[in-house]
Amino acid sequence: MDYPTSFQTVDMVCVMDGTTLLGRKSKDNGKWRLPGGFVDPADKSLEDAAVREFMEETGLPFIRPQYRLSMRVDDYRYRDSPHKIMTALFLGTTDPDAKMKAGDDLCEVSWFTFTHVRNIMEKDIVGEHIPLLKEVLG
């Protein structure tokens, strides 16, 4: 008997000077999201996966990743499937002198103040990342 699979992902909240970094995919109707992605079998830990994914998507190092929480994510790709995504959310920072560049599946990355993120959350953040951001930013 086959059981449904829970695919492991990581999402990152990078904090620097009262701001956080968000990215956009071209297919998200202009909505912002946390950098993140699937854990690779070659990753030695979830922290390593967070560091790798953050670098791939933003061009920036993810420094001092700290596990915050895990939760099932209501990912659009799996809504009609018995399979689901479980993410581990990490907080960290980055090197302020490093050069930011959208990569992997993000087409744009930008810094936002916490207040701005709270103000745009319901309208301009992808739905599956709202619960993650609320856990961190309130």
C-alpha positions in Angstrom: 0.0 0.0 0.0 1.3 3.4 -0.9 1.0 6.2 1.6 0.7 9.9 0.7 4.1 11.7 0.7 5.0 14.8 2.6 7.6 16.7 0.6 10.1 18.6 2.7 10.8 22.2 1.9 12.5 25.1 3.6 11.5 28.8 3.7 13.7 31.6 5.0 13.0 34.9 6.7 16.1 37.0 6.3 16.1 39.9 8.7 18.4 42.9 8.5 17.9 46.3 10.1 14.1 46.0 10.5 13.6 44.7 7.0 13.0 41.3 5.4 13.8 40.0 2.0 10.9 38.8 -0.3 11.0 37.5 -3.9 8.6 37.2 -6.8 8.1 34.5 -9.3 6.7 35.4 -12.7 3.8 33.1 -12.3 2.6 34.5 -8.9 0.5 37.3 -10.4 3.0 39.8 -9.0 2.7 38.6 -5.4 5.6 38.4 -3.1 6.9 35.3 -1.3 9.6 34.1 1.0 12.7 32.6 -0.6 12.7 28.8 -0.3 12.5 25.5 -2.0 12.7 21.8 -1.8 15.2 20.0 0.3 17.7 18.1 -1.8 18.7 14.5 -0.9 22.3 15.8 -1.0 21.7 18.4 1.7 23.2 17.3 5.0 20.6 19.1 7.1 17.6 21.4 6.9 19.9 24.3 7.8 22.2 23.4 4.9 19.2 23.3 2.6 18.1 26.7 3.8 21.6 28.2 3.1 21.7 26.6 -0.4 18.2 27.6 -1.4 18.7 31.2 -0.2 21.9 31.5 -2.2 20.3 30.0 -5.3 17.3 32.4 -5.1 18.8 35.6 -3.9 22.6 35.4 -4.6 23.1 36.2 -0.9 24.6 34.1 1.9 22.1 33.0 4.6 23.9 33.6 7.9 23.1 31.9 11.3 19.9 30.0 10.2 17.8 29.4 13.2 14.9 27.0 13.1 11.6 28.7 13.9 8.8 26.3 13.1 7.4 23.8 10.7 3.9 23.6 9.2 2.1 22.1 6.2 2.0 24.6 3.4 -1.1 24.8 1.2 0.9 24.7 -2.0 -1.2 25.2 -5.2 0.6 22.3 -6.9 -0.7 19.8 -4.3 -4.2 21.0 -3.4 -5.9 18.2 -5.4 -3.3 15.6 -4.4 -3.0 13.3 -1.4 0.7 14.5 -1.3 1.5 17.6 0.6 4.4 20.0 1.4 5.8 20.4 4.9 8.1 23.3 5.3 10.7 24.2 8.0 10.9 28.0 8.5 14.3 29.5 9.3 15.3 33.0 10.5 18.7 34.4 9.6 20.5 37.3 8.3 22.9 38.1 5.5 26.0 40.0 4.6 25.0 43.7 4.0 27.8 44.1 1.5 26.9 41.0 -0.6 25.3 41.6 -4.0 21.7 40.6 -4.3 20.5 39.0 -7.5 17.2 37.1 -8.2 17.9 33.6 -9.4 16.6 30.0 -9.6 12.8 30.5 -9.9 12.6 34.1 -8.6 12.5 36.9 -11.1 12.8 39.7 -8.5 14.0 40.2 -4.9 13.5 43.2 -2.7 13.8 44.4 0.9 10.6 45.4 2.8 10.1 46.9 6.2 8.2 44.7 8.6 5.4 47.3 8.7 5.1 47.3 4.9 4.9 43.5 4.9 2.1 43.6 7.4 0.3 46.2 5.4 0.5 44.3 2.1 0.2 40.8 3.5 -3.4 40.0 2.6 -3.3 41.5 -0.9 0.3 41.2 -2.2 1.8 38.1 -0.5 1.1 34.5 -1.8 -1.5 32.9 0.4 0.7 29.9 1.4 3.3 32.2 2.9 0.9 34.4 4.9 0.7 32.0 7.9 4.6 31.7 7.9 5.0 35.5 7.9 2.4 36.0 10.6 4.2 33.5 12.9 7.4 35.6 12.6 6.1 39.2 12.2 2.9 39.0 14.1 
